Amino acid sequence: MIFEYKAKKSSGEMISGRIEADNRRKALEIINSNDELVVIDIFVYKGHIKEYRQKFRLKKREYSLLFTQILFIFKSGIPLLNGIKSLQRDYEDGKVKKLLEVISAELESGKSFGSSISSTKAFPEIFLRLIYAGEESGQIEEMIDNYLEFNEEFEGRKKSIIKSMIYPILVILTLMASLTFLSFFVFPKFISFFNEAGVPLPALTKTLFNLINAVKIHFMKVLYFISFIVFIYPISLSIKAIRRDIDKFKLKLPFFGRILRKFETYNFMLVFHLLYKSGLKFSRISEIIPTISKNLFIREKFGKIGESLMRGESISESLGKIDFFPSRTILMVSTGEKSGSLEDMLKLGAELEKRELDYYIDVFTEMIQPALIFIVSIVVAVFAVAIILPILDLVKVARFM
């Protein structure tokens, strides 16, 4: 680890410098060995942390395991710094070991757990918000537990959506590869053969052949356009206004947009239930809920809910103002507020959204398969007919000869 320090010389002059040591205590020992210096402040060198952030990214399962281990450190009553250092010694994975090294150094410098993990810039925003809220309310164990529950549910639903998309994507890629092979390699040879045999081409065959030629002529232009889109898309995501419009457009896609919308409402209801169950104040909840979604358009809407809660409005009123949640969800929340069973209603609302999300995923999977089979059949039939018609004409010519 690299530490930056400020010290005072015996002459009264203030100096600063950097030193490399395994931890903060050893760094202090090295500096204090110089009798002329009195350490005023010492902290982890931020440039070192910045360099570390750029090289470091954890996988989802690594995050889950690390969060679980940290939770058990809190539950067991082991001093946090000792627990983090023991994890650091046991880990064989270099990335996680380095992360824990930075966290332990930050803890040694006197920072809170939330500030220590925040300085690495390696943790999800929603997790950091929950940790800060847990430190403030004294419920840090509950907050980590809640995040693990949310993360497990979130990843489960996310995998369901990804699995439902694998089949159609594979079919589309296979269809594109087959079309390319038929259009550029097989079909032109048949056309050359028919032309040499003096067989007039039917209208369908001519149209298809002209279309393929047009694609060949403009192939490089199309390729340049696709390359431009692939190149410019990641750049456009860095521009907040463009990314917001893209995120908004995703929600308007036929059927798939409905799945995304349902996915977001389910996540919101799940997290809100977990936060409310933890007994957090609405001031804290209003800070956390915008971090639930990565979709900028939806984050804005969730942010408005937080603003409404801060103004003292009820949850049902806040949800109703943004035109995003189903009427029955708002009615359930309103009923819970009036009857004093809000926690149960939030849990019930999350369960209902989950079931509907699973239903839409199943419907999407069932619909897409026959639709893709139909499209593939039509394409194959067009190519087959375009080739068979000239062959039949060739057979007629051969008979008369």
C-alpha positions as CSV (number, residue, x, y, z in Angstrom):
1,M,0.0,0.0,0.0
2,I,1.1,3.6,-0.7
3,F,0.4,6.1,2.1
4,E,0.5,9.9,1.9
5,Y,1.4,11.8,5.1
6,K,1.8,15.2,6.5
7,A,4.3,15.8,9.2
8,K,6.0,18.6,11.2
9,K,9.7,18.9,11.6
10,S,11.3,19.9,14.9
11,S,12.1,23.2,13.3
12,G,8.3,23.8,12.8
13,E,8.3,23.3,9.0
14,M,5.4,21.3,7.6
15,I,6.2,18.7,5.0
16,S,4.3,16.0,3.1
17,G,5.4,12.8,1.4
18,R,4.6,9.2,0.4
19,I,5.7,6.0,1.8
20,E,5.0,2.3,1.0
21,A,4.0,-0.1,3.8
22,D,1.8,-3.1,4.4
23,N,-0.6,-1.2,6.6
24,R,-1.1,2.2,8.3
25,R,0.6,1.1,11.6
26,K,3.8,0.0,9.8
27,A,3.8,3.3,7.8
28,L,3.6,5.2,11.1
29,E,6.4,3.2,12.6
30,I,8.7,4.0,9.7
31,I,7.9,7.7,9.8
32,N,8.2,7.9,13.6
33,S,11.6,6.2,13.4
34,N,12.8,9.7,12.3
35,D,13.0,11.6,15.5
36,E,12.8,14.9,13.6
37,L,9.2,14.3,12.4
38,V,5.9,14.4,14.1
39,V,3.0,12.9,12.0
40,I,0.0,15.2,11.7
41,D,-2.1,13.1,9.3
42,I,-1.7,9.9,7.2
43,F,-4.0,8.3,4.7
44,V,-4.1,6.0,1.7
45,Y,-2.6,7.7,-1.4
46,K,-5.7,8.5,-3.6
47,G,-3.7,8.1,-6.8
48,H,-3.0,4.5,-5.7
49,I,-6.7,3.9,-5.2
50,K,-7.6,5.5,-8.5
51,E,-5.1,3.2,-10.3
52,Y,-6.5,0.3,-8.4
53,R,-10.1,1.2,-9.4
54,Q,-9.3,1.2,-13.1
55,K,-7.8,-2.3,-13.0
56,F,-10.4,-3.8,-10.7
57,R,-13.9,-5.3,-11.4
58,L,-15.6,-8.1,-9.5
59,K,-18.0,-10.6,-11.0
60,K,-21.6,-10.9,-9.5
61,R,-20.9,-14.1,-7.7
62,E,-17.7,-12.7,-6.2
63,Y,-19.7,-9.7,-4.9
64,S,-22.3,-12.0,-3.4
65,L,-19.7,-14.2,-1.6
66,L,-17.9,-11.2,-0.3
67,F,-21.1,-9.5,1.0
68,T,-22.0,-12.8,2.7
69,Q,-18.6,-13.1,4.4
70,I,-18.8,-9.4,5.6
71,L,-22.3,-10.0,7.0
72,F,-21.0,-12.9,9.1
73,I,-18.2,-10.8,10.4
74,F,-20.8,-8.3,11.7
75,K,-23.1,-11.1,13.1
76,S,-20.2,-12.9,14.8
77,G,-19.2,-9.8,16.8
78,I,-15.6,-10.0,15.5
79,P,-13.9,-6.5,15.4
80,L,-14.5,-5.3,11.8
81,L,-10.8,-4.5,11.0
82,N,-9.7,-7.9,12.3
83,G,-12.4,-9.7,10.3
84,I,-11.5,-7.8,7.1
85,K,-7.8,-8.6,7.6
86,S,-8.5,-12.3,8.2
87,L,-10.5,-12.4,4.9
88,Q,-7.6,-10.7,3.2
89,R,-5.2,-13.4,4.4
90,D,-7.5,-16.2,3.4
91,Y,-8.4,-15.0,-0.1
92,E,-6.4,-16.5,-3.0
93,D,-8.1,-14.3,-5.6
94,G,-5.7,-11.3,-6.2
95,K,-8.5,-8.9,-7.1
96,V,-10.5,-9.4,-3.9
97,K,-7.3,-9.6,-1.8
98,K,-6.3,-6.1,-3.2
99,L,-9.8,-4.8,-2.5
100,L,-9.8,-6.0,1.1
101,E,-6.3,-4.5,1.5
102,V,-7.6,-1.0,0.5
103,I,-10.6,-1.4,2.8
104,S,-8.5,-2.4,5.8
105,A,-6.1,0.5,5.2
106,E,-9.0,2.9,5.1
107,L,-10.5,1.4,8.3
108,E,-7.1,1.8,10.0
109,S,-7.0,5.4,9.1
110,G,-10.2,5.9,11.2
111,K,-12.8,5.9,8.5
112,S,-16.2,4.2,8.9
113,F,-17.0,1.0,7.0
114,G,-19.2,2.9,4.5
115,S,-16.6,5.5,3.7
116,S,-13.9,2.7,3.5
117,I,-15.8,0.7,0.8
118,S,-17.0,3.8,-0.9
119,S,-13.4,5.0,-1.5
120,T,-12.7,1.9,-3.7
121,K,-15.5,2.8,-6.1
122,A,-15.9,-0.9,-6.6
123,F,-19.3,-1.5,-5.0
124,P,-22.8,-1.0,-6.4
125,E,-24.4,2.4,-5.5
126,I,-27.4,0.8,-3.9
127,F,-25.2,-1.3,-1.6
128,L,-23.3,1.8,-0.5
129,R,-26.5,3.7,0.3
130,L,-27.8,0.8,2.4
131,I,-24.5,0.6,4.3
132,Y,-24.7,4.4,5.1
133,A,-28.3,4.0,6.2
134,G,-27.4,0.9,8.3
135,E,-24.5,2.8,10.0
136,E,-26.8,5.7,10.8
137,S,-29.7,3.5,12.2
138,G,-27.5,0.9,13.8
139,Q,-28.9,-1.8,11.5
140,I,-26.0,-2.5,9.3
141,E,-26.5,-6.3,9.5
142,E,-30.1,-6.0,8.4
143,M,-29.1,-3.7,5.5
144,I,-26.5,-6.2,4.2
145,D,-29.0,-9.0,4.7
146,N,-31.6,-7.1,2.7
147,Y,-29.2,-6.4,-0.1
148,L,-28.3,-10.1,-0.4
149,E,-32.0,-10.9,-0.5
150,F,-32.6,-8.3,-3.2
151,N,-29.5,-9.3,-5.2
152,E,-30.5,-12.9,-5.2
153,E,-34.0,-12.1,-6.5
154,F,-32.7,-9.5,-8.9
155,E,-30.1,-11.9,-10.5
156,G,-32.7,-14.7,-10.6
157,R,-35.2,-12.6,-12.6
158,K,-32.4,-11.2,-14.8
159,K,-31.2,-14.7,-15.7
160,S,-34.8,-15.6,-16.6
161,I,-35.0,-12.7,-19.1
162,I,-31.6,-13.5,-20.6
163,K,-32.5,-17.2,-21.0
164,S,-35.7,-16.2,-22.8
165,M,-33.6,-14.2,-25.2
166,I,-31.0,-16.8,-26.0
167,Y,-33.2,-18.9,-28.3
168,P,-34.5,-16.0,-30.5
169,I,-31.0,-14.5,-30.8
170,L,-29.5,-17.9,-31.8
171,V,-32.2,-18.4,-34.4
172,I,-31.8,-14.8,-35.8
173,L,-28.0,-15.3,-36.1
174,T,-28.4,-18.7,-37.8
175,L,-30.9,-17.2,-40.2
176,M,-28.6,-14.3,-41.1
177,A,-25.7,-16.7,-41.6
178,S,-27.8,-19.0,-43.8
179,L,-29.2,-16.0,-45.8
180,T,-25.7,-14.7,-46.4
181,F,-24.5,-18.1,-47.6
182,L,-27.5,-18.6,-49.9
183,S,-27.4,-15.1,-51.3
184,F,-23.7,-14.7,-52.0
185,F,-22.6,-18.2,-52.8
186,V,-25.4,-20.6,-53.8
187,F,-28.0,-18.5,-55.5
188,P,-25.7,-16.6,-57.9
189,K,-24.4,-20.0,-59.2
190,F,-27.9,-21.1,-60.1
191,I,-28.5,-17.8,-61.9
192,S,-25.3,-18.2,-64.0
193,F,-26.3,-21.8,-64.9
194,F,-29.8,-20.7,-66.0
195,N,-28.4,-17.8,-68.0
196,E,-26.0,-20.0,-69.8
197,A,-28.8,-22.5,-70.5
198,G,-30.9,-19.7,-72.1
199,V,-33.7,-20.2,-69.6
200,P,-35.8,-17.0,-69.0
201,L,-35.9,-16.1,-65.3
202,P,-39.3,-15.8,-63.6
203,A,-40.3,-12.5,-62.0
204,L,-39.7,-13.8,-58.4
205,T,-36.2,-15.1,-59.3
206,K,-35.3,-11.8,-61.1
207,T,-36.6,-9.7,-58.2
208,L,-34.6,-11.8,-55.6
209,F,-31.5,-11.7,-57.8
210,N,-31.7,-7.9,-58.3
211,L,-32.2,-7.4,-54.5
212,I,-29.1,-9.5,-53.8
213,N,-27.1,-7.5,-56.3
214,A,-28.2,-4.3,-54.7
215,V,-27.1,-5.5,-51.4
216,K,-23.7,-6.5,-52.8
217,I,-23.2,-3.1,-54.4
218,H,-24.0,-1.3,-51.2
219,F,-22.5,-3.9,-48.9
220,M,-19.5,-1.7,-47.8
221,K,-21.8,1.2,-47.2
222,V,-24.1,-1.0,-45.0
223,L,-21.0,-2.4,-43.2
224,Y,-19.6,1.1,-42.6
225,F,-23.0,2.2,-41.2
226,I,-23.3,-0.8,-38.9
227,S,-19.7,-0.2,-37.7
228,F,-20.5,3.5,-37.1
229,I,-23.5,2.5,-35.0
230,V,-21.5,-0.1,-33.0
231,F,-18.8,2.5,-32.4
232,I,-21.0,5.5,-31.6
233,Y,-23.4,3.6,-29.3
234,P,-21.0,3.2,-26.3
235,I,-20.0,6.9,-26.7
236,S,-23.6,8.0,-26.8
237,L,-24.3,6.2,-23.5
238,S,-21.8,8.5,-21.8
239,I,-23.9,11.5,-22.7
240,K,-26.7,11.6,-20.1
241,A,-29.4,13.1,-22.3
242,I,-28.9,10.6,-25.1
243,R,-28.7,7.6,-22.7
244,R,-31.9,8.8,-21.1
245,D,-33.7,8.8,-24.5
246,I,-32.3,5.4,-25.3
247,D,-33.5,4.0,-21.9
248,K,-36.9,5.5,-22.5
249,F,-37.1,4.0,-26.0
250,K,-36.3,0.5,-24.6
251,L,-39.5,0.7,-22.6
252,K,-41.6,1.3,-25.7
253,L,-40.3,-1.8,-27.6
254,P,-43.1,-4.2,-28.5
255,F,-43.7,-6.7,-25.7
256,F,-40.0,-6.7,-24.6
257,G,-40.6,-3.2,-23.3
258,R,-43.4,-4.5,-21.2
259,I,-41.1,-7.1,-19.7
260,L,-38.5,-4.4,-18.9
261,R,-41.2,-2.2,-17.3
262,K,-42.5,-5.1,-15.2
263,F,-38.9,-6.0,-14.2
264,E,-38.4,-2.4,-12.9
265,T,-41.7,-2.3,-11.0
266,Y,-40.9,-5.7,-9.4
267,N,-37.4,-4.5,-8.3
268,F,-38.9,-1.3,-6.8
269,M,-41.6,-3.1,-4.8
270,L,-39.1,-5.6,-3.5
271,V,-36.5,-3.0,-2.4
272,F,-39.1,-0.7,-0.9
273,H,-40.5,-3.6,1.1
274,L,-37.1,-4.5,2.4
275,L,-36.3,-0.9,3.3
276,Y,-39.6,-0.3,5.0
277,K,-39.3,-3.6,6.9
278,S,-35.9,-2.4,8.2
279,G,-37.6,0.6,9.9
280,L,-35.7,3.2,7.9
281,K,-36.9,6.8,7.9
282,F,-38.5,8.0,4.6
283,S,-35.6,10.6,4.4
284,R,-33.2,7.7,4.0
285,I,-35.5,5.6,1.8
286,S,-36.0,8.6,-0.6
287,E,-32.2,8.7,-1.1
288,I,-31.9,4.9,-1.8
289,I,-34.9,4.3,-4.2
290,P,-33.4,6.2,-7.2
291,T,-30.4,3.8,-7.1
292,I,-32.7,0.8,-7.6
293,S,-32.7,1.1,-11.4
294,K,-29.8,1.6,-13.9
295,N,-32.3,3.0,-16.5
296,L,-31.9,6.8,-16.4
297,F,-35.5,7.5,-17.4
298,I,-36.8,5.3,-14.6
299,R,-34.3,6.7,-12.1
300,E,-35.7,10.1,-12.7
301,K,-39.2,8.8,-12.0
302,F,-38.1,7.0,-8.8
303,G,-36.3,10.2,-7.8
304,K,-39.6,12.1,-8.0
305,I,-41.1,9.5,-5.6
306,G,-38.3,10.3,-3.2
307,E,-39.0,14.0,-3.5
308,S,-42.7,13.4,-2.8
309,L,-41.9,11.4,0.3
310,M,-39.6,14.1,1.6
311,R,-42.5,16.6,1.2
312,G,-44.6,14.4,3.5
313,E,-46.9,12.9,0.9
314,S,-48.1,9.3,1.3
315,I,-46.4,6.4,-0.6
316,S,-49.5,5.7,-2.7
317,E,-49.8,9.4,-3.7
318,S,-46.1,9.4,-4.6
319,L,-46.4,6.3,-6.7
320,G,-49.5,7.6,-8.5
321,K,-47.9,10.9,-9.5
322,I,-45.3,9.4,-11.9
323,D,-47.6,7.4,-14.2
324,F,-45.5,4.2,-14.0
325,F,-47.1,1.7,-11.6
326,P,-50.3,-0.3,-12.2
327,S,-53.4,1.1,-10.5
328,R,-53.9,-2.1,-8.5
329,T,-50.4,-1.7,-7.0
330,I,-51.2,1.8,-5.9
331,L,-54.5,0.6,-4.5
332,M,-52.8,-2.1,-2.5
333,V,-50.3,0.4,-1.1
334,S,-53.1,2.8,-0.2
335,T,-55.0,0.1,1.5
336,G,-51.9,-0.9,3.5
337,E,-51.4,2.7,4.6
338,K,-55.0,3.0,5.8
339,S,-55.2,-0.4,7.5
340,G,-51.7,-0.3,9.1
341,S,-50.6,-3.4,7.1
342,L,-48.3,-1.5,4.7
343,E,-45.4,-4.0,5.1
344,D,-47.6,-6.9,4.2
345,M,-49.1,-5.0,1.3
346,L,-45.6,-4.1,-0.1
347,K,-44.5,-7.7,0.2
348,L,-47.7,-8.8,-1.5
349,G,-47.2,-6.2,-4.3
350,A,-43.7,-7.4,-4.9
351,E,-44.9,-11.0,-5.1
352,L,-47.6,-10.1,-7.6
353,E,-45.2,-8.2,-9.8
354,K,-42.8,-11.2,-9.7
355,R,-45.5,-13.6,-10.8
356,E,-46.6,-11.2,-13.6
357,L,-43.0,-10.8,-14.7
358,D,-42.6,-14.6,-14.9
359,Y,-45.9,-14.8,-16.8
360,Y,-44.7,-12.3,-19.4
361,I,-41.4,-14.0,-19.8
362,D,-43.2,-17.4,-20.4
363,V,-45.6,-15.8,-22.9
364,F,-42.7,-14.1,-24.7
365,T,-40.8,-17.4,-25.0
366,E,-43.9,-19.2,-26.3
367,M,-44.7,-16.5,-28.8
368,I,-41.2,-16.0,-30.2
369,Q,-40.6,-19.6,-31.1
370,P,-43.4,-20.1,-33.6
371,A,-42.9,-16.6,-34.9
372,L,-39.3,-17.2,-35.7
373,I,-40.1,-20.6,-37.2
374,F,-42.7,-19.0,-39.5
375,I,-40.2,-16.3,-40.6
376,V,-37.5,-18.9,-41.3
377,S,-40.0,-21.0,-43.3
378,I,-41.1,-18.0,-45.4
379,V,-37.4,-17.1,-46.2
380,V,-36.5,-20.7,-47.1
381,A,-39.7,-21.0,-49.2
382,V,-38.9,-17.9,-51.2
383,F,-35.4,-19.1,-52.1
384,A,-36.7,-22.6,-52.9
385,V,-39.5,-21.3,-55.2
386,A,-37.0,-18.8,-56.8
387,I,-34.7,-21.7,-57.7
388,I,-37.4,-24.4,-58.6
389,L,-39.3,-22.2,-61.1
390,P,-36.4,-21.8,-63.5
391,I,-35.6,-25.5,-63.1
392,L,-39.2,-26.4,-64.2
393,D,-38.8,-24.0,-67.2
394,L,-35.5,-25.8,-68.0
395,V,-37.2,-29.2,-68.0
396,K,-39.9,-27.9,-70.4
397,V,-37.2,-26.6,-72.8
398,A,-35.4,-30.0,-72.6
399,R,-38.6,-31.8,-73.5
400,F,-39.1,-29.8,-76.7
401,M,-35.5,-30.4,-77.7
